[in-house]
């Protein structure tokens, strides 16, 4: 789950920190969550159980669910996905700031000119 949500959070925050146009609006994030969470649940439920899992003793109370290696691997996967998405964002030539006189974000009136600049 960390590997999936880290790129979403990163691509939401990077444009804000860089002062560029937003990649994800709130509705995009809600839609992604509505797709990602059920998909993760299906994948986790379909995963084959480990051998002899019912013969093992219960986990100790103080023992962590995930080891450090697993957590680091998940974060590295998420950072890799974030780097790939950010590179595509930068290579794609997204606009770097507001185009309206009022200082707001891109208005629908400016979209055709923006599309022509991209293509």
C-alpha positions in Angstrom: 0.0 0.0 0.0 2.9 2.4 0.7 4.4 1.8 -2.7 1.1 2.8 -4.3 0.2 5.8 -2.2 3.6 7.4 -2.1 3.6 8.4 -5.8 0.1 9.8 -5.4 1.1 11.9 -2.5 4.3 13.0 -4.2 2.6 14.0 -7.4 0.1 15.9 -5.4 2.8 17.8 -3.4 5.5 18.3 -6.0 3.6 20.7 -8.2 2.6 22.7 -5.2 6.2 23.0 -4.0 7.5 23.7 -7.5 4.8 26.3 -8.3 3.5 24.4 -11.4 0.1 23.4 -12.5 -1.6 20.7 -10.5 -1.4 17.1 -11.7 -4.2 15.7 -9.5 -7.2 17.6 -8.3 -9.1 16.3 -5.3 -11.6 14.4 -7.5 -8.7 12.6 -9.2 -7.3 11.5 -5.8 -10.8 10.2 -4.7 -11.1 8.3 -7.9 -7.7 6.8 -7.6 -8.4 5.7 -4.0 -11.8 4.2 -5.1 -9.9 2.1 -7.7 -6.7 1.3 -5.7 -8.1 0.2 -2.4 -10.5 -2.5 -3.7 -7.8 -3.7 -6.1 -5.4 -4.1 -3.2 -8.0 -5.9 -1.2 -8.6 -8.3 -4.1 -4.9 -9.0 -4.6 -4.3 -9.5 -0.9 -7.3 -11.9 -0.6 -6.2 -13.9 -3.7 -2.6 -14.3 -2.4 -1.8 -17.9 -1.7 -1.2 -18.7 2.0 2.3 -19.6 3.3 3.1 -23.3 3.9 2.1 -24.6 7.4 0.7 -21.2 8.4 -1.8 -22.9 10.8 0.9 -24.9 12.5 2.9 -21.9 13.6 2.5 -20.4 17.0 0.9 -16.9 17.2 2.9 -13.8 16.7 4.4 -12.3 19.9 2.7 -9.2 21.2 5.7 -6.9 20.7 6.7 -8.3 17.3 6.2 -6.1 14.3 3.9 -7.0 11.4 6.5 -6.0 8.8 10.2 -6.2 9.1 12.5 -3.3 8.3 13.5 -4.8 5.0 9.9 -5.1 3.8 9.1 -1.5 4.8 12.3 -0.1 3.1 11.6 -2.1 0.0 8.0 -0.7 -0.2 9.3 2.9 0.2 11.9 2.4 -2.4 9.3 1.0 -4.8 7.1 4.0 -4.1 10.0 6.5 -4.6 10.9 4.7 -7.9 7.3 5.1 -9.1 7.3 8.7 -8.0 10.6 9.4 -9.8 9.2 7.9 -13.0 5.9 9.8 -12.8 7.7 13.1 -12.0 10.1 12.5 -14.9 7.1 12.0 -17.3 5.5 15.1 -15.8 8.7 17.2 -16.5 9.4 15.6 -19.9 5.8 16.1 -21.0 6.3 19.9 -20.9 3.5 20.7 -18.5 2.9 24.5 -18.0 4.9 26.1 -15.3 2.5 28.6 -13.9 -0.8 30.4 -14.1 -1.9 31.7 -17.5 -4.8 34.0 -16.4 -4.4 37.7 -15.5 -6.0 37.1 -12.1 -3.2 34.7 -11.1 -5.6 31.7 -11.0 -4.9 28.3 -12.5 -5.4 27.4 -16.1 -8.8 28.5 -17.3 -10.8 26.5 -19.9 -10.4 29.5 -22.3 -6.6 28.9 -22.3 -6.8 25.1 -22.9 -6.6 25.1 -26.7 -3.5 27.3 -26.7 -2.0 25.1 -24.0 -2.7 22.0 -26.0 -1.1 23.5 -29.1 2.0 24.4 -27.1 2.3 20.8 -25.7 1.8 19.1 -29.1 
